[in-house]
Amino acid sequence: MSGTSDEIKGRVKEAAGAIMDDDKLRREGKLDQAAGKVKQAVEKVVDKAKNMVTGKKDSDCSSC
């Protein structure tokens, strides 16, 4: 599962937990969101490393 989908899943869980007053589900949602953010950060680092190895310029890096 991608980082973005983990974040969306986490938001849904957190909202469901808030609606149903379920603290455990709310915590699971926050954890899923955090995991999604970490996955996205790792994916970004991996992409930058691949670009450095292949010699491609990073479109997000204006100062490179």
C-alpha positions in Angstrom: 0.0 0.0 0.0 1.3 3.4 -0.8 1.9 6.2 1.7 -0.9 8.3 0.3 -3.4 5.4 0.6 -2.2 4.8 4.2 -2.9 8.4 5.0 -6.4 8.3 3.5 -7.1 5.1 5.4 -5.9 6.7 8.6 -8.1 9.7 8.1 -11.1 7.5 7.5 -10.3 5.4 10.6 -9.8 8.6 12.7 -13.0 10.1 11.6 -14.9 6.8 12.2 -13.4 6.7 15.7 -14.5 10.2 16.4 -18.0 9.6 15.2 -18.3 6.3 17.2 -16.4 7.7 20.2 -13.9 4.9 19.8 -10.5 6.0 21.1 -8.7 2.8 19.9 -9.9 3.4 16.3 -8.9 7.0 16.5 -5.4 6.1 17.6 -5.1 3.5 14.8 -6.1 6.2 12.3 -3.4 8.5 13.6 -0.9 5.7 13.4 -1.9 4.9 9.9 -1.5 8.5 8.9 2.0 8.7 10.4 3.0 5.5 8.7 1.8 6.9 5.4 3.9 10.1 5.9 6.9 8.0 6.7 6.4 5.9 3.6 6.1 9.0 1.4 9.3 10.4 2.8 11.1 7.1 2.2 9.8 6.9 -1.3 11.0 10.4 -2.0 14.5 9.6 -0.7 14.6 6.4 -2.8 13.6 8.4 -5.9 16.2 11.0 -5.3 18.9 8.3 -4.8 17.8 6.6 -8.0 18.0 9.9 -9.9 21.5 10.6 -8.5 22.6 7.2 -9.7 21.1 7.5 -13.1 22.2 11.1 -13.5 18.6 12.5 -13.8 17.8 15.9 -12.4 15.2 16.0 -9.6 12.2 18.1 -10.7 11.6 19.0 -7.1 15.1 20.4 -6.5 15.4 23.8 -8.0 18.8 24.5 -6.4 20.4 21.2 -7.6 
